[in-house]
Amino acid sequence: MPGLSPQAVPGLSPQPASTGAGTGGSGSAYPGTAPPNPATNAPPPATSTPAAPSPAPTAPARPALLPGARIGLEVASLPGQRVRHANFQAHVAPVDAASSTGTKADAAFIVRSGLASGSCVSFESVNFPGHYLRHSEFRVFLHRADGSALFRADATFCPVTGLGGTHTSLQSYNYPSRYLRHDTHKQMRVSLIGDGASSSSATFVVRPAL
């Protein structure tokens, strides 16, 4: 009735009065349409980006063949057996922490920048300074450096990924199709791989010198 305030009806929100033309006299602020539903027009809830997983732990790095490093060359397929010299010839033999001081020294080498190429390496004896592993007639010896170009080339080896897919193989600098390896008598040679010379005999794990 005139003069009475509008009554709120339960379940409905009161609508604001029309404020001018264009409302169609309906009393709604949204002529011809239903008012927006806040639930459907609200922005989607923010989602947090999950934190990146922590990287998996990695095994400690093995000694690199860097100049100055004191290393041993363990045959990957013969754990506990290393390249060593005896009577100035190179062969493979068991060498571990319990071995004699002399045996451990025979199996220890200092990595030097390659005598014939700085991108490769040479191996100087720890207990016979100035002596290097070198090949002669494809057998490997420990000989004193004589300064010749032939000696420098014979005593230079180029590290490559192990022929078995892991670890390290050592390619002859002046015979690049041949690799440092041991034969069936465990004598060290530089050989073509195949025809009885397996890739496992030419694959080494670089270890710290004992």
Rosetta constraint file for C-alpha pairs under 8 A:
AtomPair CA 8 CA 12 HARMONIC 7.44 0.50
AtomPair CA 8 CA 13 HARMONIC 7.56 0.50
AtomPair CA 8 CA 14 HARMONIC 6.53 0.50
AtomPair CA 9 CA 13 HARMONIC 7.80 0.50
AtomPair CA 15 CA 27 HARMONIC 6.73 0.50
AtomPair CA 15 CA 28 HARMONIC 6.17 0.50
AtomPair CA 15 CA 29 HARMONIC 7.81 0.50
AtomPair CA 16 CA 27 HARMONIC 6.51 0.50
AtomPair CA 16 CA 28 HARMONIC 6.69 0.50
AtomPair CA 16 CA 29 HARMONIC 7.08 0.50
AtomPair CA 17 CA 27 HARMONIC 4.99 0.50
AtomPair CA 17 CA 28 HARMONIC 7.09 0.50
AtomPair CA 18 CA 23 HARMONIC 6.23 0.50
AtomPair CA 18 CA 25 HARMONIC 6.61 0.50
AtomPair CA 18 CA 26 HARMONIC 7.26 0.50
AtomPair CA 18 CA 27 HARMONIC 4.62 0.50
AtomPair CA 18 CA 28 HARMONIC 6.56 0.50
AtomPair CA 18 CA 29 HARMONIC 6.96 0.50
AtomPair CA 19 CA 23 HARMONIC 7.66 0.50
AtomPair CA 22 CA 31 HARMONIC 7.52 0.50
AtomPair CA 23 CA 27 HARMONIC 6.80 0.50
AtomPair CA 23 CA 28 HARMONIC 6.67 0.50
AtomPair CA 23 CA 29 HARMONIC 6.71 0.50
AtomPair CA 23 CA 30 HARMONIC 7.48 0.50
AtomPair CA 23 CA 31 HARMONIC 5.48 0.50
AtomPair CA 24 CA 31 HARMONIC 6.55 0.50
AtomPair CA 26 CA 31 HARMONIC 7.17 0.50
AtomPair CA 29 CA 35 HARMONIC 7.90 0.50
AtomPair CA 30 CA 34 HARMONIC 6.57 0.50
AtomPair CA 30 CA 35 HARMONIC 5.98 0.50
AtomPair CA 36 CA 41 HARMONIC 7.32 0.50
AtomPair CA 37 CA 41 HARMONIC 6.37 0.50
AtomPair CA 38 CA 42 HARMONIC 5.82 0.50
AtomPair CA 62 CA 206 HARMONIC 6.72 0.50
AtomPair CA 62 CA 207 HARMONIC 6.83 0.50
AtomPair CA 63 CA 69 HARMONIC 7.72 0.50
AtomPair CA 63 CA 71 HARMONIC 7.47 0.50
AtomPair CA 63 CA 206 HARMONIC 6.30 0.50
AtomPair CA 63 CA 207 HARMONIC 6.34 0.50
AtomPair CA 63 CA 208 HARMONIC 6.48 0.50
AtomPair CA 64 CA 69 HARMONIC 7.63 0.50
AtomPair CA 64 CA 206 HARMONIC 7.34 0.50
AtomPair CA 65 CA 69 HARMONIC 6.75 0.50
AtomPair CA 65 CA 71 HARMONIC 8.00 0.50
AtomPair CA 65 CA 111 HARMONIC 6.34 0.50
AtomPair CA 65 CA 121 HARMONIC 7.63 0.50
AtomPair CA 65 CA 206 HARMONIC 7.71 0.50
AtomPair CA 66 CA 111 HARMONIC 6.26 0.50
AtomPair CA 66 CA 112 HARMONIC 7.47 0.50
AtomPair CA 66 CA 113 HARMONIC 7.84 0.50
AtomPair CA 67 CA 110 HARMONIC 7.47 0.50
AtomPair CA 67 CA 111 HARMONIC 4.80 0.50
AtomPair CA 67 CA 112 HARMONIC 4.53 0.50
AtomPair CA 67 CA 113 HARMONIC 5.50 0.50
AtomPair CA 67 CA 121 HARMONIC 7.64 0.50
AtomPair CA 68 CA 110 HARMONIC 5.84 0.50
AtomPair CA 68 CA 111 HARMONIC 5.34 0.50
AtomPair CA 68 CA 112 HARMONIC 6.12 0.50
AtomPair CA 69 CA 110 HARMONIC 5.63 0.50
AtomPair CA 69 CA 111 HARMONIC 5.40 0.50
AtomPair CA 70 CA 108 HARMONIC 6.65 0.50
AtomPair CA 70 CA 109 HARMONIC 5.62 0.50
AtomPair CA 70 CA 110 HARMONIC 4.55 0.50
AtomPair CA 70 CA 111 HARMONIC 6.45 0.50
AtomPair CA 70 CA 208 HARMONIC 6.36 0.50
AtomPair CA 70 CA 209 HARMONIC 5.52 0.50
AtomPair CA 71 CA 108 HARMONIC 5.81 0.50
AtomPair CA 71 CA 109 HARMONIC 5.51 0.50
AtomPair CA 71 CA 110 HARMONIC 6.36 0.50
AtomPair CA 71 CA 111 HARMONIC 7.27 0.50
AtomPair CA 71 CA 206 HARMONIC 6.61 0.50
AtomPair CA 71 CA 207 HARMONIC 5.59 0.50
AtomPair CA 71 CA 208 HARMONIC 4.52 0.50
AtomPair CA 71 CA 209 HARMONIC 4.31 0.50
AtomPair CA 72 CA 82 HARMONIC 6.67 0.50
AtomPair CA 72 CA 83 HARMONIC 7.19 0.50
AtomPair CA 72 CA 107 HARMONIC 6.03 0.50
AtomPair CA 72 CA 108 HARMONIC 5.22 0.50
AtomPair CA 72 CA 109 HARMONIC 6.35 0.50
AtomPair CA 72 CA 206 HARMONIC 6.03 0.50
AtomPair CA 72 CA 207 HARMONIC 5.02 0.50
AtomPair CA 72 CA 208 HARMONIC 5.76 0.50
AtomPair CA 72 CA 209 HARMONIC 4.86 0.50
AtomPair CA 72 CA 210 HARMONIC 7.54 0.50
AtomPair CA 73 CA 82 HARMONIC 5.34 0.50
AtomPair CA 73 CA 83 HARMONIC 5.59 0.50
AtomPair CA 73 CA 107 HARMONIC 7.75 0.50
AtomPair CA 73 CA 204 HARMONIC 5.91 0.50
AtomPair CA 73 CA 205 HARMONIC 5.99 0.50
AtomPair CA 73 CA 206 HARMONIC 5.14 0.50
AtomPair CA 73 CA 207 HARMONIC 6.18 0.50
AtomPair CA 74 CA 78 HARMONIC 7.40 0.50
AtomPair CA 74 CA 79 HARMONIC 6.74 0.50
AtomPair CA 74 CA 80 HARMONIC 6.68 0.50
AtomPair CA 74 CA 81 HARMONIC 5.59 0.50
AtomPair CA 74 CA 82 HARMONIC 4.19 0.50
AtomPair CA 74 CA 83 HARMONIC 6.52 0.50
AtomPair CA 74 CA 204 HARMONIC 5.40 0.50
AtomPair CA 74 CA 205 HARMONIC 5.09 0.50
AtomPair CA 74 CA 206 HARMONIC 6.37 0.50
AtomPair CA 74 CA 207 HARMONIC 6.75 0.50
AtomPair CA 75 CA 79 HARMONIC 6.43 0.50
AtomPair CA 75 CA 80 HARMONIC 7.87 0.50
AtomPair CA 75 CA 81 HARMONIC 6.10 0.50
AtomPair CA 75 CA 82 HARMONIC 6.00 0.50
AtomPair CA 75 CA 83 HARMONIC 7.59 0.50
AtomPair CA 75 CA 92 HARMONIC 7.98 0.50
AtomPair CA 75 CA 200 HARMONIC 7.97 0.50
AtomPair CA 75 CA 201 HARMONIC 6.99 0.50
AtomPair CA 75 CA 202 HARMONIC 7.68 0.50
AtomPair CA 75 CA 203 HARMONIC 6.21 0.50
AtomPair CA 75 CA 204 HARMONIC 4.59 0.50
AtomPair CA 75 CA 205 HARMONIC 6.23 0.50
AtomPair CA 76 CA 167 HARMONIC 7.61 0.50
AtomPair CA 76 CA 200 HARMONIC 6.93 0.50
AtomPair CA 76 CA 201 HARMONIC 7.90 0.50
AtomPair CA 76 CA 203 HARMONIC 5.71 0.50
AtomPair CA 76 CA 204 HARMONIC 4.88 0.50
AtomPair CA 76 CA 205 HARMONIC 5.46 0.50
AtomPair CA 77 CA 200 HARMONIC 5.99 0.50
AtomPair CA 77 CA 201 HARMONIC 7.15 0.50
AtomPair CA 77 CA 203 HARMONIC 7.70 0.50
AtomPair CA 80 CA 94 HARMONIC 5.67 0.50
AtomPair CA 80 CA 95 HARMONIC 6.04 0.50
AtomPair CA 80 CA 96 HARMONIC 6.38 0.50
AtomPair CA 81 CA 92 HARMONIC 6.16 0.50
AtomPair CA 81 CA 93 HARMONIC 5.09 0.50
AtomPair CA 81 CA 94 HARMONIC 4.16 0.50
AtomPair CA 81 CA 95 HARMONIC 5.65 0.50
AtomPair CA 82 CA 92 HARMONIC 5.32 0.50
AtomPair CA 82 CA 93 HARMONIC 5.69 0.50
AtomPair CA 82 CA 94 HARMONIC 6.29 0.50
AtomPair CA 82 CA 95 HARMONIC 6.08 0.50
AtomPair CA 82 CA 107 HARMONIC 6.53 0.50
AtomPair CA 83 CA 90 HARMONIC 6.68 0.50
AtomPair CA 83 CA 91 HARMONIC 5.63 0.50
AtomPair CA 83 CA 92 HARMONIC 4.56 0.50
AtomPair CA 83 CA 93 HARMONIC 6.68 0.50
AtomPair CA 83 CA 107 HARMONIC 5.85 0.50
AtomPair CA 83 CA 188 HARMONIC 7.90 0.50
AtomPair CA 84 CA 90 HARMONIC 5.60 0.50
AtomPair CA 84 CA 91 HARMONIC 5.70 0.50
AtomPair CA 84 CA 92 HARMONIC 6.08 0.50
AtomPair CA 84 CA 93 HARMONIC 6.93 0.50
AtomPair CA 84 CA 103 HARMONIC 7.83 0.50
AtomPair CA 84 CA 106 HARMONIC 5.18 0.50
AtomPair CA 84 CA 107 HARMONIC 4.04 0.50
AtomPair CA 84 CA 108 HARMONIC 7.36 0.50
AtomPair CA 85 CA 89 HARMONIC 5.25 0.50
AtomPair CA 85 CA 90 HARMONIC 4.33 0.50
AtomPair CA 85 CA 91 HARMONIC 6.23 0.50
AtomPair CA 85 CA 106 HARMONIC 5.43 0.50
AtomPair CA 85 CA 107 HARMONIC 6.66 0.50
AtomPair CA 85 CA 141 HARMONIC 7.54 0.50
AtomPair CA 85 CA 142 HARMONIC 6.70 0.50
AtomPair CA 86 CA 90 HARMONIC 6.54 0.50
AtomPair CA 86 CA 91 HARMONIC 7.70 0.50
AtomPair CA 86 CA 106 HARMONIC 7.12 0.50
AtomPair CA 88 CA 141 HARMONIC 5.68 0.50
AtomPair CA 88 CA 142 HARMONIC 4.77 0.50
AtomPair CA 88 CA 143 HARMONIC 6.84 0.50
AtomPair CA 89 CA 140 HARMONIC 6.52 0.50
AtomPair CA 89 CA 141 HARMONIC 4.34 0.50
AtomPair CA 89 CA 142 HARMONIC 5.85 0.50
AtomPair CA 90 CA 133 HARMONIC 7.56 0.50
AtomPair CA 90 CA 140 HARMONIC 5.64 0.50
AtomPair CA 90 CA 141 HARMONIC 5.24 0.50
AtomPair CA 90 CA 142 HARMONIC 6.67 0.50
AtomPair CA 90 CA 187 HARMONIC 6.38 0.50
AtomPair CA 90 CA 188 HARMONIC 5.49 0.50
AtomPair CA 91 CA 182 HARMONIC 7.02 0.50
AtomPair CA 91 CA 186 HARMONIC 5.51 0.50
AtomPair CA 91 CA 187 HARMONIC 4.31 0.50
AtomPair CA 91 CA 188 HARMONIC 4.97 0.50
AtomPair CA 92 CA 182 HARMONIC 7.02 0.50
AtomPair CA 92 CA 186 HARMONIC 5.24 0.50
AtomPair CA 92 CA 187 HARMONIC 6.54 0.50
AtomPair CA 92 CA 188 HARMONIC 7.18 0.50
AtomPair CA 93 CA 186 HARMONIC 7.67 0.50
AtomPair CA 95 CA 99 HARMONIC 5.88 0.50
AtomPair CA 95 CA 103 HARMONIC 7.01 0.50
AtomPair CA 95 CA 104 HARMONIC 6.52 0.50
AtomPair CA 95 CA 107 HARMONIC 7.46 0.50
AtomPair CA 96 CA 104 HARMONIC 7.39 0.50
AtomPair CA 96 CA 210 HARMONIC 7.22 0.50
AtomPair CA 97 CA 104 HARMONIC 7.84 0.50
AtomPair CA 97 CA 210 HARMONIC 6.43 0.50
AtomPair CA 99 CA 103 HARMONIC 6.16 0.50
AtomPair CA 99 CA 104 HARMONIC 6.32 0.50
AtomPair CA 100 CA 104 HARMONIC 6.30 0.50
AtomPair CA 101 CA 105 HARMONIC 6.19 0.50
AtomPair CA 102 CA 106 HARMONIC 6.14 0.50
AtomPair CA 103 CA 107 HARMONIC 6.47 0.50
AtomPair CA 104 CA 108 HARMONIC 6.41 0.50
AtomPair CA 104 CA 209 HARMONIC 7.70 0.50
AtomPair CA 104 CA 210 HARMONIC 5.79 0.50
AtomPair CA 105 CA 126 HARMONIC 6.36 0.50
AtomPair CA 105 CA 127 HARMONIC 5.95 0.50
AtomPair CA 105 CA 210 HARMONIC 7.59 0.50
AtomPair CA 106 CA 125 HARMONIC 7.37 0.50
AtomPair CA 106 CA 126 HARMONIC 7.42 0.50
AtomPair CA 106 CA 127 HARMONIC 6.78 0.50
AtomPair CA 107 CA 209 HARMONIC 7.46 0.50
AtomPair CA 108 CA 125 HARMONIC 6.58 0.50
AtomPair CA 108 CA 126 HARMONIC 5.78 0.50
AtomPair CA 108 CA 209 HARMONIC 5.17 0.50
AtomPair CA 108 CA 210 HARMONIC 7.01 0.50
AtomPair CA 109 CA 123 HARMONIC 5.65 0.50
AtomPair CA 109 CA 124 HARMONIC 5.36 0.50
AtomPair CA 109 CA 125 HARMONIC 4.79 0.50
AtomPair CA 109 CA 126 HARMONIC 5.27 0.50
AtomPair CA 109 CA 209 HARMONIC 7.31 0.50
AtomPair CA 110 CA 123 HARMONIC 5.72 0.50
AtomPair CA 110 CA 124 HARMONIC 5.12 0.50
AtomPair CA 110 CA 125 HARMONIC 6.42 0.50
AtomPair CA 110 CA 126 HARMONIC 6.29 0.50
AtomPair CA 111 CA 121 HARMONIC 6.52 0.50
AtomPair CA 111 CA 122 HARMONIC 6.01 0.50
AtomPair CA 111 CA 123 HARMONIC 5.06 0.50
AtomPair CA 111 CA 124 HARMONIC 6.51 0.50
AtomPair CA 112 CA 121 HARMONIC 5.65 0.50
AtomPair CA 112 CA 122 HARMONIC 5.08 0.50
AtomPair CA 112 CA 123 HARMONIC 6.07 0.50
AtomPair CA 112 CA 124 HARMONIC 6.87 0.50
AtomPair CA 113 CA 117 HARMONIC 7.38 0.50
AtomPair CA 113 CA 118 HARMONIC 5.24 0.50
AtomPair CA 113 CA 119 HARMONIC 7.37 0.50
AtomPair CA 113 CA 120 HARMONIC 6.48 0.50
AtomPair CA 113 CA 121 HARMONIC 4.83 0.50
AtomPair CA 113 CA 122 HARMONIC 6.12 0.50
AtomPair CA 114 CA 118 HARMONIC 4.94 0.50
AtomPair CA 114 CA 119 HARMONIC 6.74 0.50
AtomPair CA 114 CA 120 HARMONIC 4.76 0.50
AtomPair CA 114 CA 121 HARMONIC 3.75 0.50
AtomPair CA 114 CA 122 HARMONIC 4.73 0.50
AtomPair CA 114 CA 152 HARMONIC 7.92 0.50
AtomPair CA 114 CA 155 HARMONIC 7.75 0.50
AtomPair CA 114 CA 156 HARMONIC 5.23 0.50
AtomPair CA 114 CA 157 HARMONIC 7.11 0.50
AtomPair CA 115 CA 121 HARMONIC 7.21 0.50
AtomPair CA 115 CA 122 HARMONIC 6.29 0.50
AtomPair CA 115 CA 152 HARMONIC 4.91 0.50
AtomPair CA 115 CA 153 HARMONIC 6.97 0.50
AtomPair CA 115 CA 155 HARMONIC 6.90 0.50
AtomPair CA 115 CA 156 HARMONIC 5.97 0.50
AtomPair CA 116 CA 120 HARMONIC 7.98 0.50
AtomPair CA 116 CA 149 HARMONIC 7.51 0.50
AtomPair CA 116 CA 152 HARMONIC 5.03 0.50
AtomPair CA 116 CA 153 HARMONIC 5.19 0.50
AtomPair CA 116 CA 155 HARMONIC 7.89 0.50
AtomPair CA 116 CA 156 HARMONIC 6.08 0.50
AtomPair CA 116 CA 173 HARMONIC 7.92 0.50
AtomPair CA 117 CA 121 HARMONIC 7.55 0.50
AtomPair CA 117 CA 156 HARMONIC 7.28 0.50
AtomPair CA 119 CA 158 HARMONIC 7.41 0.50
AtomPair CA 120 CA 156 HARMONIC 6.52 0.50
AtomPair CA 120 CA 157 HARMONIC 5.74 0.50
AtomPair CA 120 CA 158 HARMONIC 4.43 0.50
AtomPair CA 120 CA 159 HARMONIC 6.70 0.50
AtomPair CA 120 CA 173 HARMONIC 7.83 0.50
AtomPair CA 121 CA 156 HARMONIC 5.65 0.50
AtomPair CA 121 CA 157 HARMONIC 5.44 0.50
AtomPair CA 121 CA 158 HARMONIC 6.14 0.50
AtomPair CA 121 CA 159 HARMONIC 7.55 0.50
AtomPair CA 122 CA 132 HARMONIC 7.05 0.50
AtomPair CA 122 CA 133 HARMONIC 7.35 0.50
AtomPair CA 122 CA 155 HARMONIC 5.80 0.50
AtomPair CA 122 CA 156 HARMONIC 4.91 0.50
AtomPair CA 122 CA 157 HARMONIC 6.19 0.50
AtomPair CA 123 CA 132 HARMONIC 5.46 0.50
AtomPair CA 123 CA 133 HARMONIC 5.76 0.50
AtomPair CA 123 CA 155 HARMONIC 7.54 0.50
AtomPair CA 124 CA 128 HARMONIC 7.85 0.50
AtomPair CA 124 CA 129 HARMONIC 6.58 0.50
AtomPair CA 124 CA 130 HARMONIC 6.52 0.50
AtomPair CA 124 CA 131 HARMONIC 5.67 0.50
AtomPair CA 124 CA 132 HARMONIC 4.42 0.50
AtomPair CA 124 CA 133 HARMONIC 6.77 0.50
AtomPair CA 125 CA 129 HARMONIC 5.65 0.50
AtomPair CA 125 CA 130 HARMONIC 7.23 0.50
AtomPair CA 125 CA 131 HARMONIC 5.69 0.50
AtomPair CA 125 CA 132 HARMONIC 5.90 0.50
AtomPair CA 125 CA 133 HARMONIC 7.65 0.50
AtomPair CA 125 CA 142 HARMONIC 7.76 0.50
AtomPair CA 130 CA 144 HARMONIC 5.68 0.50
AtomPair CA 130 CA 145 HARMONIC 6.12 0.50
AtomPair CA 131 CA 142 HARMONIC 5.97 0.50
AtomPair CA 131 CA 143 HARMONIC 5.03 0.50
AtomPair CA 131 CA 144 HARMONIC 4.01 0.50
AtomPair CA 131 CA 145 HARMONIC 5.84 0.50
AtomPair CA 132 CA 141 HARMONIC 7.94 0.50
AtomPair CA 132 CA 142 HARMONIC 5.25 0.50
AtomPair CA 132 CA 143 HARMONIC 5.55 0.50
AtomPair CA 132 CA 144 HARMONIC 6.29 0.50
AtomPair CA 132 CA 145 HARMONIC 6.69 0.50
AtomPair CA 132 CA 155 HARMONIC 6.49 0.50
AtomPair CA 133 CA 140 HARMONIC 6.50 0.50
AtomPair CA 133 CA 141 HARMONIC 5.60 0.50
AtomPair CA 133 CA 142 HARMONIC 4.62 0.50
AtomPair CA 133 CA 143 HARMONIC 6.61 0.50
AtomPair CA 133 CA 155 HARMONIC 5.81 0.50
AtomPair CA 134 CA 140 HARMONIC 5.45 0.50
AtomPair CA 134 CA 141 HARMONIC 5.54 0.50
AtomPair CA 134 CA 142 HARMONIC 6.30 0.50
AtomPair CA 134 CA 143 HARMONIC 6.83 0.50
AtomPair CA 134 CA 151 HARMONIC 7.31 0.50
AtomPair CA 134 CA 154 HARMONIC 5.09 0.50
AtomPair CA 134 CA 155 HARMONIC 4.07 0.50
AtomPair CA 134 CA 156 HARMONIC 7.39 0.50
AtomPair CA 135 CA 139 HARMONIC 5.18 0.50
AtomPair CA 135 CA 140 HARMONIC 4.19 0.50
AtomPair CA 135 CA 141 HARMONIC 6.11 0.50
AtomPair CA 135 CA 154 HARMONIC 5.38 0.50
AtomPair CA 135 CA 155 HARMONIC 6.69 0.50
AtomPair CA 135 CA 189 HARMONIC 7.06 0.50
AtomPair CA 135 CA 190 HARMONIC 6.95 0.50
AtomPair CA 136 CA 140 HARMONIC 6.33 0.50
AtomPair CA 136 CA 141 HARMONIC 7.39 0.50
AtomPair CA 136 CA 154 HARMONIC 7.14 0.50
AtomPair CA 138 CA 189 HARMONIC 5.48 0.50
AtomPair CA 138 CA 190 HARMONIC 5.17 0.50
AtomPair CA 138 CA 191 HARMONIC 7.00 0.50
AtomPair CA 139 CA 187 HARMONIC 7.80 0.50
AtomPair CA 139 CA 188 HARMONIC 6.21 0.50
AtomPair CA 139 CA 189 HARMONIC 4.34 0.50
AtomPair CA 139 CA 190 HARMONIC 6.46 0.50
AtomPair CA 140 CA 187 HARMONIC 7.88 0.50
AtomPair CA 140 CA 188 HARMONIC 5.36 0.50
AtomPair CA 140 CA 189 HARMONIC 5.21 0.50
AtomPair CA 140 CA 190 HARMONIC 7.24 0.50
AtomPair CA 145 CA 151 HARMONIC 6.69 0.50
AtomPair CA 145 CA 152 HARMONIC 7.71 0.50
AtomPair CA 146 CA 151 HARMONIC 6.75 0.50
AtomPair CA 147 CA 151 HARMONIC 6.79 0.50
AtomPair CA 147 CA 152 HARMONIC 7.02 0.50
AtomPair CA 148 CA 152 HARMONIC 6.36 0.50
AtomPair CA 149 CA 153 HARMONIC 6.23 0.50
AtomPair CA 150 CA 154 HARMONIC 6.07 0.50
AtomPair CA 151 CA 155 HARMONIC 6.02 0.50
AtomPair CA 152 CA 156 HARMONIC 6.35 0.50
AtomPair CA 153 CA 173 HARMONIC 6.19 0.50
AtomPair CA 153 CA 174 HARMONIC 5.78 0.50
AtomPair CA 154 CA 172 HARMONIC 7.53 0.50
AtomPair CA 154 CA 173 HARMONIC 7.18 0.50
AtomPair CA 154 CA 174 HARMONIC 6.72 0.50
AtomPair CA 156 CA 172 HARMONIC 6.63 0.50
AtomPair CA 156 CA 173 HARMONIC 5.49 0.50
AtomPair CA 156 CA 174 HARMONIC 7.95 0.50
AtomPair CA 157 CA 170 HARMONIC 5.57 0.50
AtomPair CA 157 CA 171 HARMONIC 5.35 0.50
AtomPair CA 157 CA 172 HARMONIC 4.84 0.50
AtomPair CA 157 CA 173 HARMONIC 5.21 0.50
AtomPair CA 158 CA 170 HARMONIC 5.38 0.50
AtomPair CA 158 CA 171 HARMONIC 4.95 0.50
AtomPair CA 158 CA 172 HARMONIC 6.44 0.50
AtomPair CA 158 CA 173 HARMONIC 6.18 0.50
AtomPair CA 159 CA 168 HARMONIC 6.42 0.50
AtomPair CA 159 CA 169 HARMONIC 5.81 0.50
AtomPair CA 159 CA 170 HARMONIC 4.66 0.50
AtomPair CA 159 CA 171 HARMONIC 6.32 0.50
AtomPair CA 160 CA 168 HARMONIC 5.86 0.50
AtomPair CA 160 CA 169 HARMONIC 5.36 0.50
AtomPair CA 160 CA 170 HARMONIC 6.20 0.50
AtomPair CA 160 CA 171 HARMONIC 7.08 0.50
AtomPair CA 161 CA 165 HARMONIC 6.53 0.50
AtomPair CA 161 CA 166 HARMONIC 6.25 0.50
AtomPair CA 161 CA 167 HARMONIC 6.21 0.50
AtomPair CA 161 CA 168 HARMONIC 4.98 0.50
AtomPair CA 161 CA 169 HARMONIC 6.00 0.50
AtomPair CA 162 CA 166 HARMONIC 4.83 0.50
AtomPair CA 162 CA 167 HARMONIC 4.80 0.50
AtomPair CA 162 CA 168 HARMONIC 4.01 0.50
AtomPair CA 162 CA 169 HARMONIC 4.51 0.50
AtomPair CA 162 CA 202 HARMONIC 7.76 0.50
AtomPair CA 162 CA 203 HARMONIC 5.29 0.50
AtomPair CA 162 CA 204 HARMONIC 7.26 0.50
AtomPair CA 163 CA 168 HARMONIC 7.50 0.50
AtomPair CA 163 CA 169 HARMONIC 6.22 0.50
AtomPair CA 163 CA 199 HARMONIC 5.44 0.50
AtomPair CA 163 CA 200 HARMONIC 7.30 0.50
AtomPair CA 163 CA 202 HARMONIC 7.17 0.50
AtomPair CA 163 CA 203 HARMONIC 6.28 0.50
AtomPair CA 164 CA 199 HARMONIC 5.93 0.50
AtomPair CA 164 CA 200 HARMONIC 6.27 0.50
AtomPair CA 164 CA 203 HARMONIC 6.87 0.50
AtomPair CA 167 CA 203 HARMONIC 6.61 0.50
AtomPair CA 167 CA 204 HARMONIC 6.09 0.50
AtomPair CA 167 CA 205 HARMONIC 5.56 0.50
AtomPair CA 167 CA 206 HARMONIC 7.72 0.50
AtomPair CA 168 CA 203 HARMONIC 5.56 0.50
AtomPair CA 168 CA 204 HARMONIC 5.21 0.50
AtomPair CA 168 CA 205 HARMONIC 6.34 0.50
AtomPair CA 168 CA 206 HARMONIC 7.44 0.50
AtomPair CA 169 CA 179 HARMONIC 7.08 0.50
AtomPair CA 169 CA 180 HARMONIC 7.29 0.50
AtomPair CA 169 CA 202 HARMONIC 5.82 0.50
AtomPair CA 169 CA 203 HARMONIC 4.81 0.50
AtomPair CA 169 CA 204 HARMONIC 6.08 0.50
AtomPair CA 170 CA 179 HARMONIC 5.60 0.50
AtomPair CA 170 CA 180 HARMONIC 5.52 0.50
AtomPair CA 170 CA 202 HARMONIC 7.43 0.50
AtomPair CA 170 CA 203 HARMONIC 7.86 0.50
AtomPair CA 171 CA 175 HARMONIC 7.76 0.50
AtomPair CA 171 CA 176 HARMONIC 5.78 0.50
AtomPair CA 171 CA 177 HARMONIC 7.32 0.50
AtomPair CA 171 CA 178 HARMONIC 6.04 0.50
AtomPair CA 171 CA 179 HARMONIC 4.44 0.50
AtomPair CA 171 CA 180 HARMONIC 6.37 0.50
AtomPair CA 172 CA 176 HARMONIC 5.10 0.50
AtomPair CA 172 CA 177 HARMONIC 7.41 0.50
AtomPair CA 172 CA 178 HARMONIC 5.73 0.50
AtomPair CA 172 CA 179 HARMONIC 5.59 0.50
AtomPair CA 172 CA 180 HARMONIC 6.86 0.50
AtomPair CA 172 CA 190 HARMONIC 6.89 0.50
AtomPair CA 177 CA 191 HARMONIC 7.94 0.50
AtomPair CA 177 CA 192 HARMONIC 6.17 0.50
AtomPair CA 178 CA 190 HARMONIC 5.47 0.50
AtomPair CA 178 CA 191 HARMONIC 4.63 0.50
AtomPair CA 178 CA 192 HARMONIC 4.60 0.50
AtomPair CA 178 CA 193 HARMONIC 7.08 0.50
AtomPair CA 179 CA 189 HARMONIC 7.87 0.50
AtomPair CA 179 CA 190 HARMONIC 4.91 0.50
AtomPair CA 179 CA 191 HARMONIC 5.38 0.50
AtomPair CA 179 CA 192 HARMONIC 6.56 0.50
AtomPair CA 179 CA 193 HARMONIC 7.42 0.50
AtomPair CA 179 CA 202 HARMONIC 6.38 0.50
AtomPair CA 180 CA 188 HARMONIC 6.93 0.50
AtomPair CA 180 CA 189 HARMONIC 5.77 0.50
AtomPair CA 180 CA 190 HARMONIC 4.49 0.50
AtomPair CA 180 CA 191 HARMONIC 6.71 0.50
AtomPair CA 180 CA 202 HARMONIC 5.80 0.50
AtomPair CA 181 CA 188 HARMONIC 5.57 0.50
AtomPair CA 181 CA 189 HARMONIC 5.48 0.50
AtomPair CA 181 CA 190 HARMONIC 6.03 0.50
AtomPair CA 181 CA 191 HARMONIC 6.88 0.50
AtomPair CA 181 CA 201 HARMONIC 5.28 0.50
AtomPair CA 181 CA 202 HARMONIC 4.20 0.50
AtomPair CA 181 CA 203 HARMONIC 7.49 0.50
AtomPair CA 182 CA 186 HARMONIC 4.94 0.50
AtomPair CA 182 CA 187 HARMONIC 5.21 0.50
AtomPair CA 182 CA 188 HARMONIC 4.37 0.50
AtomPair CA 182 CA 189 HARMONIC 5.92 0.50
AtomPair CA 182 CA 201 HARMONIC 5.68 0.50
AtomPair CA 182 CA 202 HARMONIC 6.94 0.50
AtomPair CA 183 CA 187 HARMONIC 5.49 0.50
AtomPair CA 183 CA 188 HARMONIC 6.49 0.50
AtomPair CA 183 CA 189 HARMONIC 7.02 0.50
AtomPair CA 183 CA 197 HARMONIC 7.31 0.50
AtomPair CA 183 CA 201 HARMONIC 7.43 0.50
AtomPair CA 191 CA 197 HARMONIC 7.24 0.50
AtomPair CA 192 CA 197 HARMONIC 6.94 0.50
AtomPair CA 193 CA 197 HARMONIC 4.96 0.50
AtomPair CA 193 CA 198 HARMONIC 5.92 0.50
AtomPair CA 193 CA 199 HARMONIC 6.28 0.50
AtomPair CA 194 CA 198 HARMONIC 5.94 0.50
AtomPair CA 194 CA 199 HARMONIC 7.78 0.50
AtomPair CA 197 CA 201 HARMONIC 7.05 0.50
AtomPair CA 198 CA 202 HARMONIC 7.10 0.50
AtomPair CA 199 CA 203 HARMONIC 6.46 0.50
